[in-house]
Amino acid sequence: MKCTLKDLARETGFSVSTVSRFLCGKRRYYNQKEKIIFDTANKHNYPYIQNFYNNGIKLKISLITTIRKGEFFSALLSDFHIAAKNSNCDIEVIDIEKNEFLDSKIESLAKNKDGLCILFPDLNKEDCNIIESYINKIPILSLSPIIDASVNTITFDNYKGGYLAAQHLKELGYDNIGIISGDDTVFEAFQRKNGFMDYLRSNNMKCQWEFKGDYSLESGNKAFIDFQSSKVSNIGIFGVNDYMCFGFMKLALLSGINIPEKLSIIGFDNTPFCNNTIPELSSISTNFIELGERALSSLEKSFINYNKTELFTNLVPVELIERSSTRDLKN
């Protein structure tokens, strides 16, 4: 026999109007009453999810980050909106500093939104504790890796990207290897470097030169100045983001150093400008559309499965895009 609203009301102990309001409402409330009603509806295969979407109601999702100048954020925001077109979500972008978000904004968003995607690469344990206190009120996803995995996360396979970069340089015939690394307290940068260095160690290769940058063009300039003083030649270099590589390559070009004749260089993120540098920059590609699709799909599924006790980290694959900033020494 088909389950009706009256049946659900009788089993849950709530009125028919209350059950109807929760199952056909315009937003989720994430309280115990709603959990009981949704769990009971799921048990009897009551088609409230279809009703929700067929009513033309979309989830109100906020993408929260601190926007900086550059193509990285342009690509992120553009591709997330593309992903949203094929979802049941409306995206609002909130440009805010991390501390302001955690101190004052997260509480109001938890009351007025259906889900949050946060992108703050420098989340620490104290930050995560604040976020955790809200996960029973609203679904929250981190788009940056978190070291203790205390918040549900969908992010890129940064470790594999670093590994692929080192593997590519070895396949090109390089024995001298260098890296423009990032801030090791930022877990994303740490993972990229670790993947790179682990491949070197497993293949009895050594890193001849390293410069610690901060993801900026300026630190790429500083990396080149440091590289010149190192006197290392015929080297393959991995930069843990594209922008530091751009800064490095600009000064190399101005100094008369031919890339890739004198050195090869690989970036990370495959930002659109990689196709416009001289030479074009080889890079580890991160697909923001796929990241957005996975993130929004996960938030949509929270309407079907209310269980918030199982933490997860899902990794979006990355791939090497080979361009003319790297060359095969064997040819």
C-alpha positions as CSV (number, residue, x, y, z in Angstrom):
1,M,0.0,0.0,0.0
2,K,1.3,3.4,-0.9
3,C,2.4,5.5,2.0
4,T,0.5,8.8,2.6
5,L,1.2,12.0,4.5
6,K,-1.3,10.7,7.1
7,D,0.7,7.5,7.5
8,L,3.9,9.5,8.1
9,A,2.1,11.8,10.5
10,R,0.8,8.9,12.5
11,E,4.1,7.1,12.7
12,T,6.2,10.2,13.6
13,G,3.6,11.7,16.0
14,F,3.5,15.0,14.2
15,S,0.6,16.7,12.5
16,V,-0.1,16.2,8.8
17,S,0.6,19.9,8.2
18,T,3.9,19.7,10.0
19,V,5.0,16.7,8.0
20,S,3.9,18.3,4.8
21,R,5.7,21.6,5.6
22,F,9.0,19.8,6.2
23,L,8.8,17.6,3.2
24,C,7.8,20.3,0.7
25,G,9.5,23.3,2.4
26,K,11.7,25.8,0.6
27,R,14.7,25.0,2.8
28,R,16.2,22.5,5.3
29,Y,16.2,23.2,9.0
30,Y,18.5,20.4,10.2
31,N,16.9,19.8,13.6
32,Q,15.7,16.6,15.3
33,K,12.1,17.0,14.2
34,E,13.1,17.2,10.6
35,K,15.4,14.2,10.9
36,I,12.6,12.0,12.3
37,I,10.3,13.1,9.5
38,F,12.9,12.6,6.7
39,D,14.1,9.2,8.1
40,T,10.5,8.0,8.2
41,A,9.9,9.2,4.7
42,N,13.0,7.4,3.5
43,K,12.0,4.2,5.2
44,H,8.7,4.2,3.3
45,N,10.2,5.5,0.0
46,Y,8.0,8.5,0.2
47,P,9.0,10.7,-2.9
48,Y,9.5,14.0,-1.1
49,I,12.9,14.6,-2.8
50,Q,11.2,14.5,-6.2
51,N,8.4,16.8,-4.9
52,F,11.1,19.2,-3.7
53,Y,12.8,19.5,-7.0
54,N,9.7,19.3,-9.1
55,N,8.4,22.4,-7.3
56,G,11.2,24.3,-9.0
57,I,13.0,24.9,-5.7
58,K,16.7,25.2,-5.8
59,L,19.2,24.8,-3.0
60,K,20.8,28.1,-1.8
61,I,24.5,27.4,-1.7
62,S,27.3,29.8,-0.7
63,L,30.8,29.5,-2.1
64,I,32.9,31.2,0.5
65,T,36.6,32.2,0.1
66,T,39.0,35.1,0.1
67,I,39.2,36.3,-3.5
68,R,42.7,37.4,-4.7
69,K,43.7,38.9,-8.0
70,G,44.6,36.5,-10.7
71,E,43.3,33.8,-13.1
72,F,43.1,31.1,-10.4
73,F,40.1,32.7,-8.8
74,S,38.6,33.8,-12.1
75,A,38.7,30.2,-13.3
76,L,37.3,28.9,-10.0
77,L,34.3,31.2,-9.9
78,S,33.5,30.8,-13.6
79,D,33.7,27.0,-13.6
80,F,31.7,26.7,-10.4
81,H,28.9,28.7,-12.0
82,I,29.1,26.3,-15.0
83,A,28.8,23.4,-12.7
84,A,25.8,24.9,-11.0
85,K,23.9,25.2,-14.3
86,N,23.6,21.4,-14.4
87,S,22.5,21.1,-10.7
88,N,19.6,22.0,-8.5
89,C,21.6,24.7,-6.8
90,D,21.9,28.4,-6.9
91,I,25.4,29.7,-6.1
92,E,26.2,32.8,-4.2
93,V,29.9,33.8,-4.0
94,I,31.0,35.4,-0.7
95,D,34.3,37.2,-0.7
96,I,35.4,37.3,3.0
97,E,38.5,36.9,5.1
98,K,38.6,33.6,7.0
99,N,38.6,35.1,10.5
100,E,35.6,37.3,9.7
101,F,33.7,34.3,8.3
102,L,34.3,32.2,11.4
103,D,33.8,35.0,13.9
104,S,30.6,36.5,12.6
105,K,29.3,35.3,9.2
106,I,29.0,31.5,9.6
107,E,26.1,31.7,12.1
108,S,23.9,33.8,9.9
109,L,24.7,31.6,6.8
110,A,23.8,28.5,8.8
111,K,20.3,30.0,9.3
112,N,19.7,31.2,5.8
113,K,21.5,28.9,3.4
114,D,21.1,25.2,2.4
115,G,24.8,24.4,2.2
116,L,28.3,26.0,2.3
117,C,31.4,25.3,0.2
118,I,34.4,26.9,1.9
119,L,37.8,27.4,0.3
120,F,40.4,28.5,3.0
121,P,43.7,26.7,2.5
122,D,45.0,27.6,5.9
123,L,42.4,26.1,8.2
124,N,43.8,25.1,11.5
125,K,42.4,22.9,14.3
126,E,40.8,25.8,16.1
127,D,39.1,26.9,12.8
128,C,37.9,23.3,12.2
129,N,36.4,23.2,15.7
130,I,34.3,26.2,15.0
131,I,33.1,24.7,11.7
132,E,32.3,21.4,13.3
133,S,29.9,23.1,15.7
134,Y,27.7,24.0,12.7
135,I,27.7,20.7,10.7
136,N,24.5,19.5,12.5
137,K,22.8,22.7,11.3
138,I,23.9,22.9,7.7
139,P,26.0,20.8,5.3
140,I,29.5,22.2,5.0
141,L,32.2,21.1,2.5
142,S,35.8,22.2,2.4
143,L,37.3,22.5,-1.0
144,S,40.8,22.6,0.5
145,P,42.5,19.6,2.2
146,I,42.4,19.5,6.0
147,I,45.1,17.7,7.8
148,D,42.9,16.0,10.4
149,A,39.9,15.4,8.0
150,S,37.5,16.8,10.6
151,V,35.2,18.4,8.0
152,N,33.8,16.8,4.9
153,T,36.2,17.6,2.0
154,I,36.2,17.4,-1.8
155,T,39.5,18.6,-3.2
156,F,42.1,17.9,-5.8
157,D,44.7,15.1,-5.5
158,N,47.5,17.4,-4.7
159,Y,49.9,14.6,-3.7
160,K,49.4,12.8,-7.0
161,G,50.0,16.1,-8.9
162,G,53.4,16.5,-7.3
163,Y,54.2,12.9,-8.0
164,L,53.3,13.3,-11.7
165,A,55.5,16.4,-12.0
166,A,58.5,14.5,-10.7
167,Q,57.8,11.5,-12.8
168,H,57.6,13.7,-15.9
169,L,61.0,15.3,-15.3
170,K,62.6,11.9,-14.8
171,E,61.1,10.6,-18.0
172,L,62.5,13.6,-19.8
173,G,66.0,12.6,-18.6
174,Y,66.7,15.1,-15.8
175,D,69.1,14.2,-13.0
176,N,69.2,17.7,-11.6
177,I,65.9,18.5,-10.0
178,G,64.6,21.7,-8.3
179,I,61.4,22.9,-6.7
180,I,59.7,26.2,-5.9
181,S,57.7,25.1,-2.9
182,G,55.0,26.9,-0.9
183,D,54.2,27.5,2.8
184,D,54.4,24.1,4.5
185,T,51.8,25.1,7.0
186,V,49.3,25.3,4.1
187,F,48.4,21.6,3.7
188,E,47.7,21.9,0.0
189,A,51.3,23.1,-0.7
190,F,52.6,20.5,1.7
191,Q,50.9,17.7,-0.2
192,R,52.1,18.9,-3.6
193,K,55.7,19.1,-2.3
194,N,55.4,15.7,-0.6
195,G,54.2,13.9,-3.7
196,F,57.1,15.4,-5.7
197,M,59.7,14.6,-3.1
198,D,58.4,11.1,-2.5
199,Y,58.8,10.2,-6.2
200,L,62.4,11.5,-6.1
201,R,63.2,9.4,-3.0
202,S,61.6,6.3,-4.4
203,N,63.8,6.7,-7.6
204,N,67.0,7.6,-5.8
205,M,66.9,11.1,-7.1
206,K,67.9,14.2,-5.2
207,C,66.5,17.7,-5.1
208,Q,69.5,20.0,-6.0
209,W,67.7,23.3,-5.4
210,E,64.7,24.6,-3.4
211,F,63.1,28.0,-2.9
212,K,60.2,28.5,-0.5
213,G,57.6,30.9,-2.1
214,D,54.2,32.2,-1.2
215,Y,52.2,31.4,-4.4
216,S,52.8,34.9,-5.8
217,L,54.4,36.2,-9.0
218,E,56.8,38.2,-6.8
219,S,58.0,35.1,-5.0
220,G,58.6,33.6,-8.5
221,N,60.9,36.5,-9.2
222,K,62.7,36.0,-6.0
223,A,63.0,32.3,-6.8
224,F,64.8,33.1,-10.1
225,I,67.2,35.4,-8.4
226,D,68.0,32.7,-5.8
227,F,68.3,30.1,-8.6
228,Q,70.9,32.2,-10.5
229,S,73.1,32.4,-7.4
230,S,72.9,28.6,-7.0
231,K,74.9,27.9,-10.2
232,V,72.8,24.8,-10.8
233,S,72.4,24.1,-14.6
234,N,70.5,21.7,-16.8
235,I,67.7,21.4,-14.3
236,G,64.1,20.4,-14.2
237,I,62.0,22.5,-11.9
238,F,58.5,22.0,-10.4
239,G,56.6,25.0,-9.1
240,V,53.7,24.2,-6.7
241,N,51.5,26.7,-8.4
242,D,51.5,28.4,-11.9
243,Y,52.0,32.0,-10.6
244,M,55.4,31.4,-9.1
245,C,56.4,29.7,-12.4
246,F,55.2,32.8,-14.3
247,G,57.3,35.1,-12.1
248,F,60.4,32.8,-12.5
249,M,60.0,32.5,-16.3
250,K,59.6,36.3,-16.8
251,L,63.0,37.0,-15.2
252,A,64.6,34.1,-16.9
253,L,63.4,35.5,-20.3
254,L,64.7,39.0,-19.4
255,S,68.0,37.4,-18.4
256,G,68.5,35.7,-21.7
257,I,67.9,32.2,-20.3
258,N,66.2,30.0,-22.9
259,I,63.4,27.7,-21.6
260,P,63.4,24.8,-22.2
261,E,66.9,24.7,-23.7
262,K,68.6,25.6,-20.4
263,L,66.0,24.3,-18.0
264,S,62.5,22.8,-17.9
265,I,59.7,24.0,-15.6
266,I,56.3,22.6,-14.6
267,G,53.5,24.4,-12.8
268,F,50.4,23.4,-11.0
269,D,46.7,24.4,-11.5
270,N,46.8,24.8,-15.3
271,T,45.5,28.3,-15.2
272,P,44.4,29.8,-18.6
273,F,47.6,32.0,-18.9
274,C,49.7,28.8,-19.2
275,N,48.8,28.9,-22.9
276,N,50.0,32.5,-23.3
277,T,53.5,32.4,-21.7
278,I,56.7,32.2,-23.7
279,P,57.2,29.3,-23.8
280,E,53.8,27.8,-22.9
281,L,53.9,26.4,-19.4
282,S,53.5,22.7,-18.7
283,S,51.2,22.3,-15.7
284,I,49.2,19.9,-13.5
285,S,45.6,20.4,-14.5
286,T,42.9,20.9,-11.9
287,N,39.4,20.6,-13.2
288,F,37.2,23.2,-11.4
289,I,34.1,22.2,-13.2
290,E,34.4,18.6,-11.9
291,L,35.2,19.9,-8.5
292,G,32.1,22.1,-8.5
293,E,29.9,19.2,-9.9
294,R,31.1,16.9,-7.2
295,A,30.7,19.4,-4.4
296,L,27.2,20.4,-5.4
297,S,26.1,16.8,-6.0
298,S,27.3,16.0,-2.5
299,L,25.2,18.8,-1.0
300,E,22.2,17.7,-3.0
301,K,22.6,14.2,-1.7
302,S,22.4,15.5,1.9
303,F,18.7,15.9,1.1
304,I,18.4,12.2,0.7
305,N,20.8,10.9,3.3
306,Y,20.6,13.0,6.5
307,N,23.5,11.0,8.2
308,K,26.2,13.5,9.1
309,T,28.3,11.2,11.3
310,E,30.4,9.7,8.5
311,L,33.2,12.1,7.5
312,F,34.7,11.8,4.0
313,T,37.4,13.1,1.9
314,N,37.0,12.7,-1.9
315,L,39.9,13.5,-4.3
316,V,39.3,14.9,-7.8
317,P,41.9,13.5,-10.2
318,V,44.6,15.7,-11.7
319,E,46.6,15.3,-14.9
320,L,49.8,16.6,-16.5
321,I,49.3,18.9,-19.5
322,E,52.6,18.9,-21.3
323,R,53.6,22.1,-23.2
324,S,56.7,23.7,-24.5
325,S,58.3,24.7,-21.2
326,T,59.6,21.1,-20.8
327,R,61.8,19.2,-23.3
328,D,63.1,15.7,-23.6
329,L,66.9,15.7,-23.0
330,K,67.2,12.4,-24.8
331,N,66.2,13.9,-28.1
